[in-house]
């Protein structure tokens, strides 16, 4: 049985081209894993949903959500803001 989400990535692209794949059925877990990849400066090669490769806007949307969650977390910690303030001031969902 296929996992709902498969994320293909290279963890240290400057040192290795070894492709790895992370599998999950949970969309929130997939977003959290993408957050970790972004923070680690990993190279994301592909995101698959139920076996189909996400392209263009779909791929970008998943990465945008992960990046916004990172930004929101940083703002919450740095400025000691709550979720509604982050949304109102910066436009990021928290």
PyMOL Python script that loads the backbone (N, CA, C, O; Angstrom):
from pymol import cmd

cmd.read_pdbstr("""\
ATOM      1  N   UNK A   1       0.839  -1.189   0.000  1.00  0.00           N
ATOM      2  CA  UNK A   1       0.000   0.000   0.000  1.00  0.00           C
ATOM      3  C   UNK A   1       0.883   1.251   0.000  1.00  0.00           C
ATOM      4  O   UNK A   1       1.861   1.325   0.744  1.00  0.00           O
ATOM      5  N   UNK A   2       0.540   2.217  -0.824  1.00  0.00           N
ATOM      6  CA  UNK A   2       1.281   3.468  -0.902  1.00  0.00           C
ATOM      7  C   UNK A   2       0.981   4.356   0.295  1.00  0.00           C
ATOM      8  O   UNK A   2      -0.150   4.413   0.778  1.00  0.00           O
ATOM      9  N   UNK A   3       2.015   5.046   0.763  1.00  0.00           N
ATOM     10  CA  UNK A   3       1.787   6.079   1.766  1.00  0.00           C
ATOM     11  C   UNK A   3       1.158   7.265   1.060  1.00  0.00           C
ATOM     12  O   UNK A   3       1.366   7.468  -0.136  1.00  0.00           O
ATOM     13  N   UNK A   4       0.385   8.048   1.805  1.00  0.00           N
ATOM     14  CA  UNK A   4      -0.250   9.224   1.197  1.00  0.00           C
ATOM     15  C   UNK A   4       0.780  10.229   0.717  1.00  0.00           C
ATOM     16  O   UNK A   4       0.634  10.808  -0.360  1.00  0.00           O
ATOM     17  N   UNK A   5       1.841  10.444   1.527  1.00  0.00           N
ATOM     18  CA  UNK A   5       2.856  11.424   1.164  1.00  0.00           C
ATOM     19  C   UNK A   5       4.231  10.771   1.132  1.00  0.00           C
ATOM     20  O   UNK A   5       4.573   9.978   2.009  1.00  0.00           O
ATOM     21  N   UNK A   6       5.012  11.109   0.117  1.00  0.00           N
ATOM     22  CA  UNK A   6       6.404  10.678   0.011  1.00  0.00           C
ATOM     23  C   UNK A   6       7.220  11.916  -0.343  1.00  0.00           C
ATOM     24  O   UNK A   6       6.950  12.587  -1.339  1.00  0.00           O
ATOM     25  N   UNK A   7       8.214  12.207   0.481  1.00  0.00           N
ATOM     26  CA  UNK A   7       9.057  13.377   0.257  1.00  0.00           C
ATOM     27  C   UNK A   7      10.459  12.882  -0.078  1.00  0.00           C
ATOM     28  O   UNK A   7      11.099  12.209   0.730  1.00  0.00           O
ATOM     29  N   UNK A   8      10.927  13.219  -1.268  1.00  0.00           N
ATOM     30  CA  UNK A   8      12.270  12.829  -1.704  1.00  0.00           C
ATOM     31  C   UNK A   8      13.198  14.010  -1.478  1.00  0.00           C
ATOM     32  O   UNK A   8      12.901  15.132  -1.885  1.00  0.00           O
ATOM     33  N   UNK A   9      14.332  13.748  -0.821  1.00  0.00           N
ATOM     34  CA  UNK A   9      15.226  14.840  -0.433  1.00  0.00           C
ATOM     35  C   UNK A   9      16.666  14.360  -0.334  1.00  0.00           C
ATOM     36  O   UNK A   9      16.940  13.162  -0.261  1.00  0.00           O
ATOM     37  N   UNK A  10      17.582  15.333  -0.332  1.00  0.00           N
ATOM     38  CA  UNK A  10      19.005  15.093  -0.078  1.00  0.00           C
ATOM     39  C   UNK A  10      19.348  15.950   1.129  1.00  0.00           C
ATOM     40  O   UNK A  10      19.172  17.168   1.097  1.00  0.00           O
ATOM     41  N   UNK A  11      19.836  15.327   2.190  1.00  0.00           N
ATOM     42  CA  UNK A  11      20.036  16.044   3.445  1.00  0.00           C
ATOM     43  C   UNK A  11      21.247  16.981   3.423  1.00  0.00           C
ATOM     44  O   UNK A  11      21.161  18.084   3.963  1.00  0.00           O
ATOM     45  N   UNK A  12      22.356  16.588   2.828  1.00  0.00           N
ATOM     46  CA  UNK A  12      23.536  17.449   2.727  1.00  0.00           C
ATOM     47  C   UNK A  12      23.920  17.565   1.255  1.00  0.00           C
ATOM     48  O   UNK A  12      24.875  16.922   0.819  1.00  0.00           O
ATOM     49  N   UNK A  13      23.189  18.378   0.476  1.00  0.00           N
ATOM     50  CA  UNK A  13      23.423  18.408  -0.976  1.00  0.00           C
ATOM     51  C   UNK A  13      24.815  18.863  -1.371  1.00  0.00           C
ATOM     52  O   UNK A  13      25.277  18.530  -2.463  1.00  0.00           O
ATOM     53  N   UNK A  14      25.497  19.612  -0.519  1.00  0.00           N
ATOM     54  CA  UNK A  14      26.847  20.065  -0.857  1.00  0.00           C
ATOM     55  C   UNK A  14      27.880  18.947  -0.699  1.00  0.00           C
ATOM     56  O   UNK A  14      28.997  19.058  -1.205  1.00  0.00           O
ATOM     57  N   UNK A  15      27.510  17.864   0.005  1.00  0.00           N
ATOM     58  CA  UNK A  15      28.459  16.772   0.258  1.00  0.00           C
ATOM     59  C   UNK A  15      28.047  15.441  -0.365  1.00  0.00           C
ATOM     60  O   UNK A  15      28.888  14.569  -0.584  1.00  0.00           O
ATOM     61  N   UNK A  16      26.779  15.286  -0.646  1.00  0.00           N
ATOM     62  CA  UNK A  16      26.299  13.994  -1.112  1.00  0.00           C
ATOM     63  C   UNK A  16      25.081  14.190  -2.000  1.00  0.00           C
ATOM     64  O   UNK A  16      24.349  15.169  -1.856  1.00  0.00           O
ATOM     65  N   UNK A  17      24.873  13.276  -2.898  1.00  0.00           N
ATOM     66  CA  UNK A  17      23.675  13.307  -3.734  1.00  0.00           C
ATOM     67  C   UNK A  17      22.769  12.111  -3.423  1.00  0.00           C
ATOM     68  O   UNK A  17      21.899  11.761  -4.220  1.00  0.00           O
ATOM     69  N   UNK A  18      22.980  11.492  -2.266  1.00  0.00           N
ATOM     70  CA  UNK A  18      22.179  10.327  -1.886  1.00  0.00           C
ATOM     71  C   UNK A  18      20.748  10.751  -1.589  1.00  0.00           C
ATOM     72  O   UNK A  18      20.488  11.500  -0.646  1.00  0.00           O
ATOM     73  N   UNK A  19      19.837  10.265  -2.400  1.00  0.00           N
ATOM     74  CA  UNK A  19      18.424  10.589  -2.269  1.00  0.00           C
ATOM     75  C   UNK A  19      17.801   9.717  -1.187  1.00  0.00           C
ATOM     76  O   UNK A  19      18.041   8.511  -1.120  1.00  0.00           O
ATOM     77  N   UNK A  20      17.007  10.345  -0.355  1.00  0.00           N
ATOM     78  CA  UNK A  20      16.274   9.639   0.686  1.00  0.00           C
ATOM     79  C   UNK A  20      14.791   9.925   0.493  1.00  0.00           C
ATOM     80  O   UNK A  20      14.416  10.895  -0.166  1.00  0.00           O
ATOM     81  N   UNK A  21      13.958   9.077   1.069  1.00  0.00           N
ATOM     82  CA  UNK A  21      12.514   9.257   0.960  1.00  0.00           C
ATOM     83  C   UNK A  21      11.889   9.118   2.340  1.00  0.00           C
ATOM     84  O   UNK A  21      12.157   8.168   3.076  1.00  0.00           O
ATOM     85  N   UNK A  22      11.053  10.089   2.668  1.00  0.00           N
ATOM     86  CA  UNK A  22      10.304  10.079   3.925  1.00  0.00           C
ATOM     87  C   UNK A  22       8.847   9.782   3.581  1.00  0.00           C
ATOM     88  O   UNK A  22       8.267  10.427   2.709  1.00  0.00           O
ATOM     89  N   UNK A  23       8.259   8.806   4.267  1.00  0.00           N
ATOM     90  CA  UNK A  23       6.888   8.389   3.987  1.00  0.00           C
ATOM     91  C   UNK A  23       5.995   8.660   5.189  1.00  0.00           C
ATOM     92  O   UNK A  23       6.392   8.423   6.331  1.00  0.00           O
ATOM     93  N   UNK A  24       4.795   9.155   4.932  1.00  0.00           N
ATOM     94  CA  UNK A  24       3.811   9.367   5.992  1.00  0.00           C
ATOM     95  C   UNK A  24       2.413   9.411   5.386  1.00  0.00           C
ATOM     96  O   UNK A  24       2.244   9.710   4.204  1.00  0.00           O
ATOM     97  N   UNK A  25       1.428   9.112   6.203  1.00  0.00           N
ATOM     98  CA  UNK A  25       0.034   9.231   5.789  1.00  0.00           C
ATOM     99  C   UNK A  25      -0.601  10.504   6.335  1.00  0.00           C
ATOM    100  O   UNK A  25      -1.725  10.844   5.965  1.00  0.00           O
ATOM    101  N   UNK A  26       0.102  11.205   7.204  1.00  0.00           N
ATOM    102  CA  UNK A  26      -0.425  12.369   7.899  1.00  0.00           C
ATOM    103  C   UNK A  26       0.053  13.666   7.230  1.00  0.00           C
ATOM    104  O   UNK A  26       1.259  13.906   7.171  1.00  0.00           O
ATOM    105  N   UNK A  27      -0.863  14.511   6.723  1.00  0.00           N
ATOM    106  CA  UNK A  27      -0.440  15.746   6.057  1.00  0.00           C
ATOM    107  C   UNK A  27       0.278  16.722   6.995  1.00  0.00           C
ATOM    108  O   UNK A  27       1.184  17.434   6.563  1.00  0.00           O
ATOM    109  N   UNK A  28      -0.113  16.763   8.263  1.00  0.00           N
ATOM    110  CA  UNK A  28       0.550  17.648   9.227  1.00  0.00           C
ATOM    111  C   UNK A  28       1.976  17.170   9.477  1.00  0.00           C
ATOM    112  O   UNK A  28       2.896  17.980   9.584  1.00  0.00           O
ATOM    113  N   UNK A  29       2.155  15.876   9.569  1.00  0.00           N
ATOM    114  CA  UNK A  29       3.497  15.312   9.747  1.00  0.00           C
ATOM    115  C   UNK A  29       4.369  15.612   8.524  1.00  0.00           C
ATOM    116  O   UNK A  29       5.562  15.884   8.663  1.00  0.00           O
ATOM    117  N   UNK A  30       3.781  15.562   7.337  1.00  0.00           N
ATOM    118  CA  UNK A  30       4.523  15.895   6.112  1.00  0.00           C
ATOM    119  C   UNK A  30       4.975  17.353   6.153  1.00  0.00           C
ATOM    120  O   UNK A  30       6.115  17.657   5.803  1.00  0.00           O
ATOM    121  N   UNK A  31       4.079  18.268   6.585  1.00  0.00           N
ATOM    122  CA  UNK A  31       4.444  19.684   6.701  1.00  0.00           C
ATOM    123  C   UNK A  31       5.566  19.877   7.721  1.00  0.00           C
ATOM    124  O   UNK A  31       6.504  20.636   7.483  1.00  0.00           O
ATOM    125  N   UNK A  32       5.465  19.187   8.857  1.00  0.00           N
ATOM    126  CA  UNK A  32       6.497  19.310   9.890  1.00  0.00           C
ATOM    127  C   UNK A  32       7.833  18.791   9.389  1.00  0.00           C
ATOM    128  O   UNK A  32       8.876  19.369   9.693  1.00  0.00           O
ATOM    129  N   UNK A  33       7.813  17.705   8.622  1.00  0.00           N
ATOM    130  CA  UNK A  33       9.055  17.185   8.076  1.00  0.00           C
ATOM    131  C   UNK A  33       9.654  18.174   7.077  1.00  0.00           C
ATOM    132  O   UNK A  33      10.869  18.368   7.048  1.00  0.00           O
ATOM    133  N   UNK A  34       8.804  18.799   6.259  1.00  0.00           N
ATOM    134  CA  UNK A  34       9.291  19.820   5.332  1.00  0.00           C
ATOM    135  C   UNK A  34       9.905  20.994   6.090  1.00  0.00           C
ATOM    136  O   UNK A  34      10.896  21.568   5.640  1.00  0.00           O
ATOM    137  N   UNK A  35       9.330  21.355   7.228  1.00  0.00           N
ATOM    138  CA  UNK A  35       9.898  22.418   8.063  1.00  0.00           C
ATOM    139  C   UNK A  35      11.319  22.051   8.474  1.00  0.00           C
ATOM    140  O   UNK A  35      12.229  22.875   8.388  1.00  0.00           O
ATOM    141  N   UNK A  36      11.502  20.814   8.919  1.00  0.00           N
ATOM    142  CA  UNK A  36      12.837  20.364   9.330  1.00  0.00           C
ATOM    143  C   UNK A  36      13.814  20.384   8.158  1.00  0.00           C
ATOM    144  O   UNK A  36      14.973  20.765   8.318  1.00  0.00           O
ATOM    145  N   UNK A  37      13.348  19.976   6.990  1.00  0.00           N
ATOM    146  CA  UNK A  37      14.223  19.997   5.813  1.00  0.00           C
ATOM    147  C   UNK A  37      14.639  21.423   5.462  1.00  0.00           C
ATOM    148  O   UNK A  37      15.802  21.670   5.143  1.00  0.00           O
ATOM    149  N   UNK A  38      13.699  22.359   5.518  1.00  0.00           N
ATOM    150  CA  UNK A  38      14.028  23.757   5.230  1.00  0.00           C
ATOM    151  C   UNK A  38      15.043  24.301   6.226  1.00  0.00           C
ATOM    152  O   UNK A  38      15.993  24.982   5.841  1.00  0.00           O
ATOM    153  N   UNK A  39      14.844  24.005   7.495  1.00  0.00           N
ATOM    154  CA  UNK A  39      15.768  24.482   8.528  1.00  0.00           C
ATOM    155  C   UNK A  39      17.154  23.863   8.385  1.00  0.00           C
ATOM    156  O   UNK A  39      18.154  24.478   8.755  1.00  0.00           O
ATOM    157  N   UNK A  40      17.210  22.653   7.852  1.00  0.00           N
ATOM    158  CA  UNK A  40      18.482  21.950   7.681  1.00  0.00           C
ATOM    159  C   UNK A  40      19.162  22.276   6.342  1.00  0.00           C
ATOM    160  O   UNK A  40      20.240  21.757   6.052  1.00  0.00           O
ATOM    161  N   UNK A  41      18.537  23.128   5.533  1.00  0.00           N
ATOM    162  CA  UNK A  41      19.063  23.497   4.213  1.00  0.00           C
ATOM    163  C   UNK A  41      19.170  22.289   3.288  1.00  0.00           C
ATOM    164  O   UNK A  41      20.056  22.226   2.436  1.00  0.00           O
ATOM    165  N   UNK A  42      18.266  21.335   3.462  1.00  0.00           N
ATOM    166  CA  UNK A  42      18.241  20.153   2.609  1.00  0.00           C
ATOM    167  C   UNK A  42      17.625  20.512   1.259  1.00  0.00           C
ATOM    168  O   UNK A  42      16.926  21.516   1.129  1.00  0.00           O
ATOM    169  N   UNK A  43      17.893  19.684   0.268  1.00  0.00           N
ATOM    170  CA  UNK A  43      17.323  19.887  -1.065  1.00  0.00           C
ATOM    171  C   UNK A  43      16.104  18.982  -1.213  1.00  0.00           C
ATOM    172  O   UNK A  43      16.215  17.760  -1.111  1.00  0.00           O
ATOM    173  N   UNK A  44      14.956  19.579  -1.450  1.00  0.00           N
ATOM    174  CA  UNK A  44      13.719  18.822  -1.651  1.00  0.00           C
ATOM    175  C   UNK A  44      13.567  18.584  -3.148  1.00  0.00           C
ATOM    176  O   UNK A  44      13.420  19.525  -3.927  1.00  0.00           O
ATOM    177  N   UNK A  45      13.604  17.313  -3.536  1.00  0.00           N
ATOM    178  CA  UNK A  45      13.522  16.975  -4.962  1.00  0.00           C
ATOM    179  C   UNK A  45      12.087  16.805  -5.425  1.00  0.00           C
ATOM    180  O   UNK A  45      11.717  17.274  -6.502  1.00  0.00           O
ATOM    181  N   UNK A  46      11.276  16.135  -4.613  1.00  0.00           N
ATOM    182  CA  UNK A  46       9.896  15.871  -5.037  1.00  0.00           C
ATOM    183  C   UNK A  46       9.026  15.608  -3.822  1.00  0.00           C
ATOM    184  O   UNK A  46       9.488  15.138  -2.783  1.00  0.00           O
ATOM    185  N   UNK A  47       7.758  15.924  -3.989  1.00  0.00           N
ATOM    186  CA  UNK A  47       6.741  15.564  -3.006  1.00  0.00           C
ATOM    187  C   UNK A  47       5.674  14.807  -3.780  1.00  0.00           C
ATOM    188  O   UNK A  47       5.157  15.287  -4.788  1.00  0.00           O
ATOM    189  N   UNK A  48       5.358  13.633  -3.298  1.00  0.00           N
ATOM    190  CA  UNK A  48       4.326  12.810  -3.944  1.00  0.00           C
ATOM    191  C   UNK A  48       3.123  12.699  -3.013  1.00  0.00           C
ATOM    192  O   UNK A  48       3.263  12.577  -1.796  1.00  0.00           O
ATOM    193  N   UNK A  49       1.949  12.744  -3.613  1.00  0.00           N
ATOM    194  CA  UNK A  49       0.713  12.534  -2.863  1.00  0.00           C
ATOM    195  C   UNK A  49      -0.029  11.393  -3.531  1.00  0.00           C
ATOM    196  O   UNK A  49      -0.452  11.494  -4.683  1.00  0.00           O
ATOM    197  N   UNK A  50      -0.179  10.311  -2.791  1.00  0.00           N
ATOM    198  CA  UNK A  50      -0.809   9.090  -3.293  1.00  0.00           C
ATOM    199  C   UNK A  50      -0.188   8.636  -4.616  1.00  0.00           C
ATOM    200  O   UNK A  50      -0.886   8.214  -5.538  1.00  0.00           O
ATOM    201  N   UNK A  51       1.140   8.736  -4.683  1.00  0.00           N
ATOM    202  CA  UNK A  51       1.899   8.262  -5.831  1.00  0.00           C
ATOM    203  C   UNK A  51       2.111   9.281  -6.938  1.00  0.00           C
ATOM    204  O   UNK A  51       2.997   9.105  -7.775  1.00  0.00           O
ATOM    205  N   UNK A  52       1.316  10.339  -6.957  1.00  0.00           N
ATOM    206  CA  UNK A  52       1.441  11.360  -8.013  1.00  0.00           C
ATOM    207  C   UNK A  52       2.370  12.478  -7.541  1.00  0.00           C
ATOM    208  O   UNK A  52       2.252  12.971  -6.420  1.00  0.00           O
ATOM    209  N   UNK A  53       3.288  12.862  -8.416  1.00  0.00           N
ATOM    210  CA  UNK A  53       4.227  13.934  -8.087  1.00  0.00           C
ATOM    211  C   UNK A  53       3.486  15.263  -8.081  1.00  0.00           C
ATOM    212  O   UNK A  53       2.789  15.604  -9.036  1.00  0.00           O
ATOM    213  N   UNK A  54       3.647  16.015  -6.982  1.00  0.00           N
ATOM    214  CA  UNK A  54       3.067  17.358  -6.923  1.00  0.00           C
ATOM    215  C   UNK A  54       3.928  18.279  -7.772  1.00  0.00           C
ATOM    216  O   UNK A  54       5.155  18.257  -7.679  1.00  0.00           O
ATOM    217  N   UNK A  55       3.283  19.081  -8.593  1.00  0.00           N
ATOM    218  CA  UNK A  55       4.012  19.985  -9.477  1.00  0.00           C
ATOM    219  C   UNK A  55       3.559  21.417  -9.253  1.00  0.00           C
ATOM    220  O   UNK A  55       2.490  21.670  -8.696  1.00  0.00           O
ATOM    221  N   UNK A  56       4.381  22.336  -9.691  1.00  0.00           N
ATOM    222  CA  UNK A  56       4.053  23.753  -9.694  1.00  0.00           C
ATOM    223  C   UNK A  56       3.407  24.259  -8.426  1.00  0.00           C
ATOM    224  O   UNK A  56       4.009  24.196  -7.354  1.00  0.00           O
ATOM    225  N   UNK A  57       2.176  24.768  -8.532  1.00  0.00           N
ATOM    226  CA  UNK A  57       1.517  25.400  -7.393  1.00  0.00           C
ATOM    227  C   UNK A  57       1.297  24.467  -6.201  1.00  0.00           C
ATOM    228  O   UNK A  57       1.362  24.912  -5.055  1.00  0.00           O
ATOM    229  N   UNK A  58       1.039  23.185  -6.452  1.00  0.00           N
ATOM    230  CA  UNK A  58       0.814  22.243  -5.352  1.00  0.00           C
ATOM    231  C   UNK A  58       2.095  22.045  -4.540  1.00  0.00           C
ATOM    232  O   UNK A  58       2.070  22.080  -3.310  1.00  0.00           O
ATOM    233  N   UNK A  59       3.206  21.840  -5.232  1.00  0.00           N
ATOM    234  CA  UNK A  59       4.517  21.677  -4.598  1.00  0.00           C
ATOM    235  C   UNK A  59       4.871  22.945  -3.827  1.00  0.00           C
ATOM    236  O   UNK A  59       5.275  22.890  -2.666  1.00  0.00           O
ATOM    237  N   UNK A  60       4.712  24.090  -4.493  1.00  0.00           N
ATOM    238  CA  UNK A  60       5.033  25.377  -3.875  1.00  0.00           C
ATOM    239  C   UNK A  60       4.173  25.637  -2.648  1.00  0.00           C
ATOM    240  O   UNK A  60       4.665  26.174  -1.656  1.00  0.00           O
ATOM    241  N   UNK A  61       2.899  25.269  -2.697  1.00  0.00           N
ATOM    242  CA  UNK A  61       1.997  25.507  -1.574  1.00  0.00           C
ATOM    243  C   UNK A  61       2.447  24.752  -0.324  1.00  0.00           C
ATOM    244  O   UNK A  61       2.433  25.302   0.777  1.00  0.00           O
ATOM    245  N   UNK A  62       2.845  23.501  -0.497  1.00  0.00           N
ATOM    246  CA  UNK A  62       3.299  22.729   0.670  1.00  0.00           C
ATOM    247  C   UNK A  62       4.549  23.348   1.280  1.00  0.00           C
ATOM    248  O   UNK A  62       4.666  23.426   2.503  1.00  0.00           O
ATOM    249  N   UNK A  63       5.479  23.787   0.445  1.00  0.00           N
ATOM    250  CA  UNK A  63       6.697  24.414   0.954  1.00  0.00           C
ATOM    251  C   UNK A  63       6.404  25.784   1.568  1.00  0.00           C
ATOM    252  O   UNK A  63       7.022  26.168   2.561  1.00  0.00           O
ATOM    253  N   UNK A  64       5.468  26.513   0.980  1.00  0.00           N
ATOM    254  CA  UNK A  64       5.094  27.818   1.520  1.00  0.00           C
ATOM    255  C   UNK A  64       4.478  27.666   2.905  1.00  0.00           C
ATOM    256  O   UNK A  64       4.790  28.443   3.807  1.00  0.00           O
ATOM    257  N   UNK A  65       3.617  26.689   3.081  1.00  0.00           N
ATOM    258  CA  UNK A  65       3.015  26.447   4.395  1.00  0.00           C
ATOM    259  C   UNK A  65       4.090  26.126   5.418  1.00  0.00           C
ATOM    260  O   UNK A  65       4.065  26.647   6.533  1.00  0.00           O
ATOM    261  N   UNK A  66       5.037  25.267   5.042  1.00  0.00           N
ATOM    262  CA  UNK A  66       6.131  24.915   5.961  1.00  0.00           C
ATOM    263  C   UNK A  66       6.958  26.145   6.321  1.00  0.00           C
ATOM    264  O   UNK A  66       7.302  26.338   7.487  1.00  0.00           O
ATOM    265  N   UNK A  67       7.283  26.981   5.330  1.00  0.00           N
ATOM    266  CA  UNK A  67       8.079  28.188   5.574  1.00  0.00           C
ATOM    267  C   UNK A  67       7.312  29.181   6.452  1.00  0.00           C
ATOM    268  O   UNK A  67       7.901  29.809   7.331  1.00  0.00           O
ATOM    269  N   UNK A  68       6.013  29.327   6.221  1.00  0.00           N
ATOM    270  CA  UNK A  68       5.207  30.234   7.041  1.00  0.00           C
ATOM    271  C   UNK A  68       5.121  29.750   8.489  1.00  0.00           C
ATOM    272  O   UNK A  68       5.131  30.553   9.422  1.00  0.00           O
ATOM    273  N   UNK A  69       5.038  28.434   8.666  1.00  0.00           N
ATOM    274  CA  UNK A  69       4.998  27.901  10.036  1.00  0.00           C
ATOM    275  C   UNK A  69       6.313  28.171  10.758  1.00  0.00           C
ATOM    276  O   UNK A  69       6.314  28.471  11.952  1.00  0.00           O
ATOM    277  N   UNK A  70       7.431  28.068  10.042  1.00  0.00           N
ATOM    278  CA  UNK A  70       8.733  28.376  10.636  1.00  0.00           C
ATOM    279  C   UNK A  70       8.771  29.846  11.027  1.00  0.00           C
ATOM    280  O   UNK A  70       9.145  30.182  12.151  1.00  0.00           O
ATOM    281  N   UNK A  71       8.387  30.722  10.104  1.00  0.00           N
ATOM    282  CA  UNK A  71       8.397  32.166  10.369  1.00  0.00           C
ATOM    283  C   UNK A  71       7.482  32.500  11.544  1.00  0.00           C
ATOM    284  O   UNK A  71       7.838  33.301  12.407  1.00  0.00           O
ATOM    285  N   UNK A  72       6.324  31.893  11.573  1.00  0.00           N
ATOM    286  CA  UNK A  72       5.367  32.132  12.653  1.00  0.00           C
ATOM    287  C   UNK A  72       5.945  31.710  13.994  1.00  0.00           C
ATOM    288  O   UNK A  72       5.810  32.432  14.982  1.00  0.00           O
ATOM    289  N   UNK A  73       6.587  30.552  14.039  1.00  0.00           N
ATOM    290  CA  UNK A  73       7.218  30.077  15.283  1.00  0.00           C
ATOM    291  C   UNK A  73       8.318  31.026  15.740  1.00  0.00           C
ATOM    292  O   UNK A  73       8.432  31.320  16.930  1.00  0.00           O
ATOM    293  N   UNK A  74       9.126  31.505  14.801  1.00  0.00           N
ATOM    294  CA  UNK A  74      10.204  32.427  15.152  1.00  0.00           C
ATOM    295  C   UNK A  74       9.655  33.748  15.692  1.00  0.00           C
ATOM    296  O   UNK A  74      10.170  34.280  16.675  1.00  0.00           O
ATOM    297  N   UNK A  75       8.617  34.273  15.052  1.00  0.00           N
ATOM    298  CA  UNK A  75       8.004  35.518  15.521  1.00  0.00           C
ATOM    299  C   UNK A  75       7.367  35.342  16.896  1.00  0.00           C
ATOM    300  O   UNK A  75       7.472  36.215  17.758  1.00  0.00           O
ATOM    301  N   UNK A  76       6.708  34.208  17.088  1.00  0.00           N
ATOM    302  CA  UNK A  76       6.064  33.938  18.387  1.00  0.00           C
ATOM    303  C   UNK A  76       7.102  33.944  19.504  1.00  0.00           C
ATOM    304  O   UNK A  76       6.880  34.525  20.566  1.00  0.00           O
ATOM    305  N   UNK A  77       8.234  33.294  19.256  1.00  0.00           N
ATOM    306  CA  UNK A  77       9.282  33.215  20.281  1.00  0.00           C
ATOM    307  C   UNK A  77      10.006  34.539  20.460  1.00  0.00           C
ATOM    308  O   UNK A  77      10.223  34.981  21.588  1.00  0.00           O
ATOM    309  N   UNK A  78      10.379  35.171  19.362  1.00  0.00           N
ATOM    310  CA  UNK A  78      11.164  36.403  19.425  1.00  0.00           C
ATOM    311  C   UNK A  78      10.398  37.576  19.999  1.00  0.00           C
ATOM    312  O   UNK A  78      10.908  38.315  20.840  1.00  0.00           O
ATOM    313  N   UNK A  79       9.168  37.741  19.536  1.00  0.00           N
ATOM    314  CA  UNK A  79       8.390  38.913  19.920  1.00  0.00           C
ATOM    315  C   UNK A  79       7.345  38.618  20.988  1.00  0.00           C
ATOM    316  O   UNK A  79       6.618  39.510  21.424  1.00  0.00           O
ATOM    317  N   UNK A  80       7.279  37.356  21.404  1.00  0.00           N
ATOM    318  CA  UNK A  80       6.298  36.916  22.405  1.00  0.00           C
ATOM    319  C   UNK A  80       4.884  37.312  22.003  1.00  0.00           C
ATOM    320  O   UNK A  80       4.139  37.907  22.780  1.00  0.00           O
ATOM    321  N   UNK A  81       4.539  36.966  20.772  1.00  0.00           N
ATOM    322  CA  UNK A  81       3.217  37.260  20.242  1.00  0.00           C
ATOM    323  C   UNK A  81       2.349  36.006  20.279  1.00  0.00           C
ATOM    324  O   UNK A  81       2.855  34.883  20.268  1.00  0.00           O
ATOM    325  N   UNK A  82       1.047  36.215  20.323  1.00  0.00           N
ATOM    326  CA  UNK A  82       0.141  35.074  20.218  1.00  0.00           C
ATOM    327  C   UNK A  82      -0.303  34.927  18.761  1.00  0.00           C
ATOM    328  O   UNK A  82      -0.025  35.790  17.928  1.00  0.00           O
ATOM    329  N   UNK A  83      -0.988  33.837  18.467  1.00  0.00           N
ATOM    330  CA  UNK A  83      -1.367  33.512  17.094  1.00  0.00           C
ATOM    331  C   UNK A  83      -2.170  34.620  16.407  1.00  0.00           C
ATOM    332  O   UNK A  83      -1.859  34.957  15.265  1.00  0.00           O
ATOM    333  N   UNK A  84      -3.197  35.205  17.056  1.00  0.00           N
ATOM    334  CA  UNK A  84      -3.944  36.268  16.370  1.00  0.00           C
ATOM    335  C   UNK A  84      -3.078  37.489  16.027  1.00  0.00           C
ATOM    336  O   UNK A  84      -3.267  38.103  14.977  1.00  0.00           O
ATOM    337  N   UNK A  85      -2.130  37.844  16.906  1.00  0.00           N
ATOM    338  CA  UNK A  85      -1.244  38.979  16.618  1.00  0.00           C
ATOM    339  C   UNK A  85      -0.334  38.692  15.431  1.00  0.00           C
ATOM    340  O   UNK A  85      -0.093  39.571  14.603  1.00  0.00           O
ATOM    341  N   UNK A  86       0.165  37.477  15.349  1.00  0.00           N
ATOM    342  CA  UNK A  86       1.031  37.105  14.222  1.00  0.00           C
ATOM    343  C   UNK A  86       0.239  37.186  12.920  1.00  0.00           C
ATOM    344  O   UNK A  86       0.738  37.683  11.910  1.00  0.00           O
ATOM    345  N   UNK A  87      -0.990  36.697  12.955  1.00  0.00           N
ATOM    346  CA  UNK A  87      -1.843  36.746  11.763  1.00  0.00           C
ATOM    347  C   UNK A  87      -2.141  38.191  11.374  1.00  0.00           C
ATOM    348  O   UNK A  87      -2.048  38.548  10.200  1.00  0.00           O
ATOM    349  N   UNK A  88      -2.496  39.015  12.343  1.00  0.00           N
ATOM    350  CA  UNK A  88      -2.865  40.399  12.075  1.00  0.00           C
ATOM    351  C   UNK A  88      -1.664  41.216  11.591  1.00  0.00           C
ATOM    352  O   UNK A  88      -1.779  41.971  10.626  1.00  0.00           O
ATOM    353  N   UNK A  89      -0.519  41.070  12.251  1.00  0.00           N
ATOM    354  CA  UNK A  89       0.633  41.904  11.937  1.00  0.00           C
ATOM    355  C   UNK A  89       1.432  41.431  10.726  1.00  0.00           C
ATOM    356  O   UNK A  89       1.932  42.243   9.948  1.00  0.00           O
ATOM    357  N   UNK A  90       1.549  40.101  10.571  1.00  0.00           N
ATOM    358  CA  UNK A  90       2.427  39.578   9.523  1.00  0.00           C
ATOM    359  C   UNK A  90       1.720  38.747   8.465  1.00  0.00           C
ATOM    360  O   UNK A  90       2.304  38.436   7.427  1.00  0.00           O
ATOM    361  N   UNK A  91       0.465  38.385   8.720  1.00  0.00           N
ATOM    362  CA  UNK A  91      -0.298  37.619   7.736  1.00  0.00           C
ATOM    363  C   UNK A  91      -0.015  36.139   7.739  1.00  0.00           C
ATOM    364  O   UNK A  91      -0.485  35.424   6.854  1.00  0.00           O
ATOM    365  N   UNK A  92       0.743  35.655   8.710  1.00  0.00           N
ATOM    366  CA  UNK A  92       1.051  34.218   8.782  1.00  0.00           C
ATOM    367  C   UNK A  92       0.039  33.528   9.696  1.00  0.00           C
ATOM    368  O   UNK A  92      -0.267  34.014  10.785  1.00  0.00           O
ATOM    369  N   UNK A  93      -0.465  32.403   9.237  1.00  0.00           N
ATOM    370  CA  UNK A  93      -1.294  31.578  10.123  1.00  0.00           C
ATOM    371  C   UNK A  93      -0.396  30.990  11.187  1.00  0.00           C
ATOM    372  O   UNK A  93       0.737  30.599  10.907  1.00  0.00           O
ATOM    373  N   UNK A  94      -0.886  30.928  12.382  1.00  0.00           N
ATOM    374  CA  UNK A  94      -0.049  30.415  13.472  1.00  0.00           C
ATOM    375  C   UNK A  94      -0.573  29.109  14.009  1.00  0.00           C
ATOM    376  O   UNK A  94       0.014  28.541  14.930  1.00  0.00           O
TER     377      UNK A  94
END
""", "prot")
cmd.dss("prot")
cmd.show_as("cartoon", "prot")
cmd.util.cbc("prot")
cmd.orient("prot")
